[in-house]
Amino acid sequence: MKNYCFHIGIDVSKLKLDVNLLNSQTLESEHFVLDNDAKSIKLFIKALIKRKIDIREVLFCCENTGIYTNHLINVSTDLKFDLWVVPAIEIKRSKGISRGKTDKTDAKDIAFYSFRNLDKLKIFNVSDINIQKLKILFTEREKVLKALLLLETTKENENFVDKKVFAEVVGINKSLINVIKKTLQKIEIKIKEIIKADEQLDQQNRLIQSIPGLGEKTSTYLIIATKGFTMFANWRKFACYSGIAPFEYSSGTSIKGRTKVNHMADKKMKSLLQMCAMTAIKYDPQLKEYYQKKKLEGKNSMLVLNNIRCKLISRVFAVISRETPYINTYKFAS
């Protein structure tokens, strides 16, 4: 495990960065405020170098605040310094009992979290440019779908309001829906083009879709969520990330809670896997038989479906690891 001479905690907001420079030896700290742009961050790095601080011996740590972290991530890639991006809830729960909250104290808390939790360190790696493109396109697709569903609710008024009243809006509504549907088609075509143009992503996409129950949308999101299957060591870790790994809840001899999944998860991934599981029990004879067998044993439907989601993920990681399509060996069984 690498030892760092300095830990820099950064509280990220839209317009500014509150920075706390913590000395690992003396535990003395300094506070700085920077504009949240690449130029200001680079000037701060130069100021550290002028103070004879070796950037290779500094660990930068910040909360994951989505796009507001992008300038910091891009500069860390350009200047090649170590950056640790941590989920905000993990830092919050590590603080213990605290009163009050300011950006300055948050930056200090992040610096101390970095100092105390080096055993959890995971240096941030920027996604491939095509993964980034897919991610932003998929996000736009979700927004467009929500807008489409919202506009289609206008049809519910047709049988409950006067025809003359409904005629005022129906033409506008139809034209908007047509525009949105065309936009949706353009986004989906662009996603397909990006995947097709990248040999590795195209192969991963084909391997995933060779598994019964997994379709195009799930395949694309699996590639995005795993950053091209570089983020997770095995399918069990990804199952935990997706919120389908069961955990025991017990304490002492009196508290024996039922084993269940945790609410902290990638909800979109969990939802897609649920749909895939329901499709798989219809078209995959092996999983269909498994589902029916467990139901006859008295198992809860959701528990069995969750097991099937885990089986699907294990199949995905298996075909990606082997680099060969899924083979249904069940049909060869006697």
Secondary structure, DSSP 4 states (H G I P E B T S, - for coil): ----SEEEEEEE-SSEEEEEEEETTT--EEEEEEESSHHHHHHHHHHHHHTT--GGGEEEEEE--GGGGHHHHHHHHHHT-EEEEE-HHHHHHHS-S-----HHHHHHHHHHHHHH-GGG-----PPPHHHHHHHHHHHHHHHHHHHHHHHHGGGGGTTTS-HHHHHHHHHHHHHHHHHHHHHHHHHHHHHHHHHHHSHHHHHHHHHHHTSTT--HHHHHHHHHHTTTTTS-SSHHHHHHHHT-SEEEEEETTTEEEEEEE-S-S-HHHHHHHHHHHHHHHHH-HHHHHHHHHHHHTT--HHHHHHHHHHHHHHHHHHHHHHTS----GGGG--
